[in-house]
């Protein structure tokens, strides 16, 4: 499994403890993976949300971070959140592009 950094992997393990459903559910596993990203995790760990993607509208992220959240919400919620994939691919650096590929693989294969 690809991780953006060591802290991404550590955060992911913490997210799996918080959301054990992720061990059986590809959508939750994907959610844990995206939210564990170092840029996103700090904001997430400050909240006590019952669901992974409850409310991200008032948080400030870089353009790439916001697109990762949009990706996660798009894949987690059955495509109800809009994602401009061309914009995302043109925005992400190589490491975040690899996060994108890993996220798609998690959603597809669990």
Rosetta blueprint (number, residue, H / E / L):
1 X L
2 X L
3 X L
4 X L
5 X L
6 X H
7 X H
8 X H
9 X H
10 X H
11 X H
12 X H
13 X H
14 X H
15 X H
16 X H
17 X H
18 X H
19 X L
20 X H
21 X H
22 X H
23 X H
24 X L
25 X L
26 X H
27 X H
28 X H
29 X H
30 X H
31 X H
32 X H
33 X H
34 X H
35 X H
36 X L
37 X L
38 X H
39 X H
40 X H
41 X H
42 X H
43 X H
44 X H
45 X H
46 X L
47 X L
48 X L
49 X L
50 X L
51 X L
52 X L
53 X L
54 X L
55 X L
56 X L
57 X L
58 X L
59 X L
60 X L
61 X L
62 X L
63 X H
64 X H
65 X H
66 X H
67 X H
68 X H
69 X H
70 X H
71 X H
72 X H
73 X H
74 X H
75 X H
76 X H
77 X L
78 X L
79 X L
80 X L
81 X L
82 X L
83 X L
84 X L
85 X H
86 X H
87 X H
88 X H
89 X H
90 X H
91 X H
92 X L
93 X L
94 X H
95 X H
96 X H
97 X H
98 X H
99 X H
100 X H
101 X H
102 X H
103 X H
104 X H
105 X H
106 X H
107 X H
108 X H
109 X H
110 X L
